[in-house]
Amino acid sequence: MDLQKMMDLPGALAAFTYSDKGDLQSHVLREGTELTPQVLDLLARSCVANLAIAGMEARGWEALTGQSGFQPIKGFSVVGLEWSVVVNGNCGVVVKNRDADYEATFNAVQAD
């Protein structure tokens, strides 16, 4: 993931990568944002946990209903009051809601 390129997305406040365990590996923060490396580290761990839970739910749904196509879970977004995170694989972008282009952000994190 080209973190600098991600920072060109509308509303981007931060871009980051993390390990499968949730350890923050790299990040870029927009100057003046209230986000910190510590916040991104916590967010990275939350991303891993959320992906694990979503995978469990998808597996259970497929088993319970006999439907398929819910797996593999690759990415998701969490919308907050002021900012949101868009995640795919082991990378994410934090965007300011009022300035975000969610479709462009999803496309960007899926491309890398």
N, C-alpha and C positions, 0 to 999 in steps of 0.2 A: 504494500500500500504506500503510495506516495503521499505522505502526510501533508506536505506543503501544498500539493494539488488539491487535497480535500479542503484546505483552509480557504480556497477560492469559491467554495460552494456558498450560495446565499444563506446568510445567518450563521455560518460556521463559527463556533466559539472554541472548539478543540477537536483534534483528531488524535486517535491513539490506537496502539496495537497491544495485544496481551497474549500470554501463553495459555495453553490448554488448562492450566491450573488457576489462571486469573491473575498472574503476576504482570503488572504493567511493564511492557518492554520498551515502548517508545511513545512519545507524545509531542504535540505542538499545541500551545495555548495562544489564543488571540490576546494581544496586549490589552490590558484594562479589564479583562474578564475576572469574575470572582472565583472562577474555577482554579483549582490548584492540582499539582501532581498527586497529592493525597486524596483528593476527591476523585480523580481519574482512577487511582489504584482501587478505591472502594467500588467505583462504577465497573471496572474491569472484572472484579470478583463477582459482582452482582450479575454481570452479563453471563458468566460461566454458569452460575446457579440457575438463572432464568432459562438458559438453553437446555440445561439438564432437566428441569421441571417440564418444559415444553415437550421435550423428547419423551419423557415418561407419559405425559398426557396423550400425546399422539399415538404412542404404542398401545396404551390402554383403550383409546377410542377405536383404533383399528381392530383390536381383539374383541371388544364388546359389540361393535356394530357390523363387523365383517367388511366394512368399507376400507379402501386403501388410498394411498396418495398423500397422506399427512406427513410422511417421513421421506427423506431426512429433513429435519429442521436445520436451516442454515442461518437464518437471521430473524430479526424482529425489531420493533421500535417500542419505546416507552415514552409516552407523552406526559410531560409535567406541566406545571402551571406557567412557567416562564421559558423553560428550555426542555428539549427532548433529546433522546439518543437514538440513532439508527445504527444497527449492528449487523454485520454479516461476517461469518467465519470468525476470525480473531482480530477484527478491526471494527472501529466505531467512529462516529462523528457526532459531536454534541452541537445542536443547532438552536438558535434563539427562535422561539415559535413564531413571533410576529414577522420575522424576516425569512423564514425557511421555505425552501422549495423541496418538499419531501420526496417527490418523484425523482428529481435530479439527484438528491442525496442517496436514495435507494439504488439508483442506477450506478452511481459512482462507487459505492461500497461493494456492489455485486461485480463490477468490472475488474476489480483488483483481486 
